[in-house]
Amino acid sequence: MKKYSYFPGCSLEKMALSYHQSTHETTRKLDIELVELDDWNCCGATAYFHVDELLAYTLCARNLAIAEKEKMDMVAPCSGCFKNHYFTKEHLIHDPDLADHINYALEADNLHFSGNINVRHLIEIFVKDVGLEAVKEKVTNPLEGLHVAPYYGCQILRPRKDHEDVEQPRFFEDLMSAIGATPVEYPEKTRCCGGALIITNRHAALSMVRNLLLSAINSGADVIATTCPMCQVNLECYQKQVNQEFGTDYMIPVLYFTQIIGLALGVTPNRLRIGSELVLPTPALSQVR
Amino acid sequence: MNGKPTFSEEVSNLLYASEGNPLKMCIQCGTCSATCPSAPFMDYTPRRLIGMINADMREQVLNSNAYWFCASCFHCSVRCPQEIDIAGLMYALKRYSMWKNLYKEDLIGPTFSETFVKTIINGGRSYEPILATSYLFSYGVQTFLMEAQNATSLMLKGRIPILPTRIKRLKNFRRVIGRIIPVGGAE
């Protein structure tokens, strides 16, 4: 059994409880154990970096130090949390002065980070650690006939980490194929949902959301799959506002990729908290043959 | 160095992960502006903003709304042929304008960021209902009502927290923060 430190992040405590619960349901089916990080704190989201960069890295370093104590790699289901922790670790490894400064601060909580653990996004665990073949083997209800728009969003891809393909990634499509669903091709799959602009610059964000919804719907998607709570909220909970602003009538459900995988692995919709959405996915899911 | 640093040098110094002055490498190709999903809503496009920084147009740059309209999608940063971290630059401008209290009025971004940081320092975790107070009242009536309606629907679906969660070792957490920045009463 593979074991990881699990960093849920603030959104998964309530707004994205369905992501949290479906993560546990699906990983359990795939023989993965997620141990929630003890006393974790907020990663700083994007807002913290607006105010103080050093403090933002310190917040993430505290979580990394707790995970390192447990000697397990850290897994984050939220793309923002993943990106912040990933790059904090990179900076701390490559800049000893920064590491000294931050470790001096962490002493106040009896912690120290030496850079000995890795930071992973949840979807990587499915694609790389478990592997597509192994996922396929566990499928009991292949989602045949369901057209899924895999939505990558921004921060699992960008900034670039190594030399990976950030323009035309395929792993999300492959994962959806592995569970029997049909991934649709649409040009906006790596474009931004607007992020926190939904709060600070409503009109710009709604226009970005509209472009994404339009692109996914035009390519024949029944449902959009996301890997990030911010994307889920913007694409789903603000659809009504998009319709009002642009005179459209979009009604496409947006589910976490773990909810969709859960269905294919035979977890009941109830346990995946399907039904806690504002745009109900029930009609779309009845497409499954 | 002779005399006062140029604005371009000042801003470059705030780009943590970069070395030297990457802004000077800009060839004004416009890939960033063509990529940016927010560019149509900015008063100056990212390409133009970099040009203005390099031309030492400090006041006009700080008075622009452009950097507060950046959604941190990093699409420009991965495409820049000169490898300038443009999204990082937008963060740097946000910080600079907040330190100096020089940002454009009537923006929600700065207050929202400040409230966010205070919320984290208080409890260690984010809490939407408190954050909402930092921006709700700057909305027009219609947006305000839509937001209230949305919040009600989400609450009925059990997606809005009633009480904030706090981390256990909050006292230690604040002492950690106090070793980085001065926080009133933290240590």
Interface residues (C-beta under 8 A of the other chain):
Chain A: C10 S11 E13 K14 M15 A16 L17 D39 W40 N41 C42 G44 A45 T46 A47 Y48 F49 H50 V51 D52 E53 L54 L55 T58 L59 R62 H91 H101 I102 Y104 A105 L106 E107 A108 D109 N110 C154 Q155 L157 R158 P159 R160 V166 T190 R191 C192 G194 G195 A196 L197 I199 T200 N201 R202 H203 A204 A205 S207 M208 N211 C237 Y238 K240 Q241 Q244 S276 E277 L278
Chain B: Y16 A17 P37 S38 P40 F41 W68 F69 A71 S72 C73 F74 H75 S77 V78 D85 A87 Y91 K94 R95 M98 L107 I108 G109 P110 F112 S113 E114 F116 V117 I120 G124 R125 S126 Y127 E128 L131 Y135 Y139 T143 M146 N150 S153 L154 K157 G158 R159 I160 P161 T165 I167 K168 R169 N172 F173 R175 V176 I177 G178 R179 I180 I181 E187
